[in-house]
């Protein structure tokens, strides 16, 4: 029997000449015999001409998966993309 712990899902918006939406997932696996393993991976989900378009898609995908997983609001296992304005505000504060 396998028990999965420390499962996390993270969506990000990244700029690569254009804007792409990525999904990263990781998990620790604990097997019935005490063995453990780690898995993770990243997938590109789309490329966009502008940052807000990429953000809107990433947010919608994350929100849909969050609802499907049934995790409560504020659960640290899922990370929504940062709003572009919040990223710029953080950069100005530095």
N, C-alpha and C positions, 0 to 999 in steps of 0.2 A: 504494500500500500504506500502511496506517495502523499505527502502533505506539502502543500506549497505555502511558504511564508514570505513575508516582506515583498509582496507583489506591488509593483509601482508602474504607473503609466504616465507619460509626460508628452505633451504636445508643445512644439516650439515653432516660431516663425523665424526663418533664417534668410539672409540676403545672399544671393549668389548671382550677381549681375541683375537678376530679377529676384522675386521673393518666392521661396518654397516653403511648404508646410511639411514638417516631419513628425513622426510618431516614434517615441522610444519606449520600450517595455523591458522590464527586468524582473526576475523572481529568484528566490532561493527555493530549492527543492530538498525536502527531507524524506527519505525513504524509510520503510518499515524496519529495515535492518540497521538504521542509524546513519547510512551514507548520506552525504549532502552534495548538492551540485548547484551551480549558478548558471542562469541563462539570461540572455538579453539580446536585443537587436533594435535596429532603427530602420524605418522605411520612409521613403519620400512619397507624399500623397498628392502633390500637385505643385505647379509652378504658376506664378501670378505676376502681372505687370506692376502691381502696386502693393504697398505694405498693408493698407486697410483691407483690400480684397483677400489677401492671404490670412490676415488676422480673423476676419469674419468666417472664413471656411474652417480654420483651425479651431475656433471657439465652438462653432456648430458641431463639428465632429467630436470634440471633447465632451460637449454637453450631452450629445446623443449616447456616447459610450458610457459616460458617468451614470446616466439614467438606466441604461441596460444592465450595468454591473450592480446597480442597487446600493451603491456606497452612499453614506450620508453626506450632506453638504459640509464642506470643511474638512473632509477626509484627506489626510496627507498622502494617500496612495495615488491620487490623481492630481496632476498639475495642469491647470489651464494656461494657455498662452498669455504672455504679458501684453497689455494694450500698448500700442506704439507710443501714445502720449505719455504713459507712465515710464517707459524706457527713456524717453527724452528728458522728462522731469528729473529722473535719477541722475542722468548724465550732467544736467545743469547743476545739481546740488554738489557734485564732486568738484 
